[in-house]
C-alpha cells in the first residue's frame, strides 16, 4: 500500500498510548480500522476484574470489520498499546477510499479470506478429530503474559460431556481453601486405541493428559492432579506462592469442571511450572513431567517449534535430576530411558544412545523398559551409521 497516499485520505486518526480507540458495547460505531503505525490491543471486559486481552493488531492489520460490513456493535475494546496512526473506514467514506485506493480493497479482501480459511480449517479439525454433541465446548486459547513467545492460538479436541469417563468432583485448594469443580479421568473406563512411536498411549474419545494439571481459579495455585493436595503448607510457602502468582491473578481466567477449555489446559501447566519451586522439594522432576506433557500437547496442535521448545525444557530438567539427585534402581532406569527418548525425539542421537544404553544395562530395572530401550537403541545406531556413511 502507498502509505503516503493513504495519509492524505479522510479518516486518518491518531491515538496516544493507552487511549481507547473503540469501546465494547458501542452500537453507534460503524467503522473499522487499518493500523498504519503502532499496535492495538483487543480486550474483553477492559479495566474490569476479569479483563482479558484477546489479541494484538500489528501494523498493516485491521479490526472492526463486523461493525462496518454487518452493522454489529462492538464486542471488544480496542486500546492503543503505543502511539498509533490508523485509517478509519466507515459508511461515510468507504466508497471514496475503495475507489481511490483499490489496493486497500484487495488487502482487506485478502485478509478477510485468510480469516475465513483459518476458521474453516479449525472447523475441519473439530469434525475430524473429535465427536461432540451440541452442548460440548471447545475454546481457543488467547494471548496471555503467562505463555512464552511463540505460543499461539490453539484448539484441542476437548469433550467435557463424557460423563462415563470424566467424573466431576469438588477440590479444596490447600493454599486458600477455595472450593471448585474438577474433572477426574476414570482410568478404569479408558479404552486404548493405539500407541505412538514415543510410547504415548492414545485412548478412545478422551486425552487424559488434558486433565492432569489442575489450577485453583482463586489463587492460581496449580499442580499435577496427583500432587495438588500432597503438600504441607507453610506460611512462608504460601507467601512465596502468592508473590509468584500476583502478576497473573485477575488477568487469567481458569475454567473449572465441565467448562474446562484449551486455554485452561495450557495455563494450568505453565502455572504449575511457575509454582513448583515454591511447593515441592526436588521440583525439577515435577517440572520435567509438566514440560513433557506440554511438548505432547503442542504436538497435538501441530506446532512443531513449540513442541521442540517444551521437550528441550523437559530434558534439561530431567538432566538436572540425573546429575543432582540420588536416584537408584528402577527409578534410574526409568529416568535414563525418558532422557534417551527425549534426546531421540530432539535429534541428538549420540546422547540418546548413551542414555538408552544405560537404561538397557540397568540390572535392577524393569524388563519391559529394558526391551523398549534395546529396540530404540537399534534404531538410533542405524541412524548414526547412516549419518556416518553419508559423511564418507
N, C-alpha and C positions, 0 to 999 in steps of 0.2 A: 504494500500500500504506500502511496505517496503521502507521507506524514505532513509535508509542507502544505500540500493542497488541502488535506483534511483539517489542518489547524485553522484554515480560513472559512470553514463551514460554520453555519449557525448550529449551536448545540454543544460547542466546546465548553466543558466545565472543569473548574479547578477546585480541588479539595485538599485541605490541610490534614496532616497526620491525626488520626483518631476521629475525624469528622464523619458523621453518618451521611451516607450517600443515598440510601434507600432504606425505608423503615418497614419492618414486619407488620402486616395487617393493614397497610395503607392501600385502600381500594381506589383512591383517586389518581394514583400514579399510573401512567400508561407507557412509560419509557423503558428502553433497555440501554445498556452502556457498553461501549467498547473501551477497554483500558489502553490508553496510549502511552502512559508513563506511570510507573509505580506498581503497587499491588493492592488488592482489595480483599478483605476477609469477609466470608459469608457466614453469618451466625444465626443460630436458632435461640430464641429467648435471650437476646443480647442484654447484658447487665442485670440478669436475673440469677437466682440461686443455681438453676440448672442450665446456665448458659453453655452452649456447645458450638465450637467452630466446625462448620460443615466442610468448607473447602477454602482454597485461596485462589483468586483470579489474578494471574500474572499479566504483564504487558503483552498486548496482542490478542488477548482473550476477551470474552464478553459474558454478560449475565443480564437477567431480567427479560429475556425474550418472551416468556409466557405472558407478561403484562402487555407487551406491545402487540403481539400477534393474536392472543386469545382474550385479552382484557381482564386477566386474572389479577386479584390483589396480591400484594407481596406476601410470600410465605417465609421470608427471611429478612434479616437486616444486613445491609452491606456497609462496611466501615473501611475507611482509608487506613491502611497499615503504615503508609508513609505518604509524603506529598504525592497527590495523584492528579493526572490530567486524563480526562475521559470524554468521549463523544457520546452525548445523549441522543438517542434516536427515538422520537415519539411520533404520534399520529399527525402532528402539525408539520413536521419536517422530513418524514420518512421518504416521501416521493421525491422531494428535492435531492436528498442525499443519495438515494439509489440511482437517480438519473444522472447526477453529476459525477458520482463515484461508483460506477458499476463494479469496480474491483472489490468494494466493500460488500456488495450484494453477493458476489462469488465467495468471498471469505466467510460470510455468515452462513451461506448455504452449505459450504464445506464443513464448517464447524457443527452445524445442526445435524448434518448427515452422519458425522462422526459420533455424535452423542446417541443418535438413534441406533447406529450399528453396535455401539457398546452395550446399549440396553437389550438389543436382540440377542447378542452373544450371551449376556447374563441370563436371559430367559431360556435360551437353549441349554445352558449349563444346568439350570434348575430342572428342566424337563427330563434331561438325560441322566442326571446324576442322583436324583432323589425322588422318592414317591411322597406326595403330600396331599392333604385334603385342604379344604377351603379355610380351615381355621389355623393352619400351620403358619409359622413366621420364619422368614429368612431375611436378615437385615444386613446392610453393608456397613463395614467398619469405617468410621470417619477419621478425620485428622485429629491428632492428639499430641501434645508435647511429650507424652509418655513413650511414644513409639520412636524407634531410631530412623535416621534418614534413609529413605528408600522404601520404607513401609508404605504400602498403597491401600487402595480401597478393594476389599475382597468380599466374596460371597461364599460361605461354607454351606454344605448340604445338611443343615440342622433341622431336625423334625422333633420338636419337644412334645408332640401329641402321642408318642408311642408309650402309652401308659403300661403296657405289658412288659416293657423293657426299662423304662425310666420311672423310678419311684420318687415322688415328691415328699420330702420331709422338712423339718424345721431345724436350722442350725442356730446355735448361740455363739456369737463372737467371743472368744476368750479375752479379748482386749477391751472392748467397750460394752459387752453384754447385749448388744443389739441382736434381735432375733429376725431371721429372714428365711424365705423358702429356698430350698436347694434340691436339685435333681441328682439322684444317685442311680448309676447304672447297675441293674440287677445282672450280675455276671452269669448266674445260672441260666438266664434266659437268652444269652447271646448265642447266635448261630454263626460259626466260622464259615466264610465263603472262599477265602484264598489267603496266600501268604506272599508278601513281596520278597524281592531278592535280598533285602536287608533284614529279613525275618519279622517284619511287621505284619501282624495278623489283621486281615480285613474281615469285618463282620457284616452280616445282612442288616440293612436298614439304619444302622447307627454306628458312629465312631466314638468309642468310649473316651478317647483322648480329649475330645471337645468338652468333657465334663470333669477332667482330672484336676484342674486348678479352680479354686473357689475364692471369691472375694466378699468381704463384708461391705455392703453398699454404704454403710455409715462412716466407718473409719478407714476403709480400704485395706485393712489387714488381709493378706492373701497367702495361700499356701496350697500345696497339693492336698486333695481331699483327705488322704490317709494321714496327713500331718497337721491338718488345720487345728484340731483341738489338742494335739500332742505337744504342748509347750507349757512350761512353768513360767507364768507371767510375773515378772518383777517390775517394780516401779521404774527402774532405770530403763529396762527394755521397752516398756510401754511409752515412755517419754521419747526415747530414741526413734521408735517406730512412728509416733505421731509427727515428729520433726521431719522424718523422711517422706511421709505421705502428705504433709501440709501443702506442697505446691499443686497437688492433684485433687484434693478434696474440693468439691464444688465445681470442678472442671471436667470431671469424668463421671459418666452415668453408667453404673453397673446394673444390669438387668438380671433379676434372680428368678428362680423357679422356672416355670414354663414360658417366661418371657426372655429367657437367655438367648443372646444373639451373637453374631460374629464378632462384633466389637468387644463384647464381654469375654469371649474366649481368648482373644489376644491380650486384652487388658489384664485379665486375671493372671496370665503367665508372666507378663512384664512386671506387674505389681509384686508378685511372689518373688521374682528375682531381686527386685529392689529391697524387699523386706527381709529376705532370708538371712543376711548378715546380722541383723538385729535380733533374730528369733531362734536361730539354730546353730549349734556347735558343728564344726566341720561342714559349713553350709555349702562348700564347693560341690559336694556330692549331690546336693539337692538342686542347686542351680544348673549343674551339668544336665541333670534329667529334664529340667524345665526347658533349657535351650534345645535339647534333643527333640522334645515334643514340638517346639516351635519350628524346628527345621522340617519336621514331617508335615506340620500344618501349612507352612509356606509351600511345601511341595504339592499339597492338595490344591493350593491356589495357583499352581503353575508359575510361581515366582522363584526361578532358579537362583537368582542373585541373592535374595533374602534367605533362601534355604541354605545356601553355602555360608552366608554370614552367621546364621544361627548355629549350624553344625560346627563351624570353626570355634565359636564361643563355647559350645558344648565340649569339644575335645580339649580346649585349653583348660577348662575346669576339671575335667577328668584327669588330665596330666598333672595338674596341681595335686589332686588327691593321691595319685600314684607316687609322687615324689615326696609328699609331706606327711601322709597318714600311715599308721601301722595297720596294714591290711594283709591278711594271710588266707591260705587255702582256697576254698571255692570262691570267696569274695574277690580274691586277687585274680583268679582265673576269669571271672565274670568281667572285672574291670579291664583286664588286658584284651579280652575279646571285643568289648564295646569300643575301646580305643582303636583296635585294629580295624573294626568295621567302619568307624567314622573316618579314619585315615584312608581307607579304601574308597569310600564314597567321595572324599575330597581329592582323590587322585594322587595321594602321597603313598605310593606303593612300597617304597623302601621301609618307611615307618610301619606301614600296615603289616608287612612281612615280619618285622621284629616283634610286634605285639601279638600277632596271631600265633606265631611260633611259641611265645611264652605261654599263651593260653592252652595250646595243644599239649605241651610237655608238663603242665602242672600236675603233679602226682596226686594231689588232694582234690582235683577238680571233678566236675560233672562230666560223665562220659558223653552226654548229648552235646554239650558245648565243645568238648574236645573234638568230636566228629565234625561239627559245624566249622570249627577253626581250621581243621585239616582240609576240608573241602574248599574253603575260601582261600587258604594258603596256596593250593594248587592253581587257582585262578590268578592269584597275584603273581606267582612265579612265572606263569605263562605270559602275562602282560609284560613283566620285566624282561623276559627272554626275547619277546618280540621287539621291545624297545632297543635292546642291545643289538639285535640283528639289523635294525634299520640304521643304526649309527655306523655299523661296519659296512 
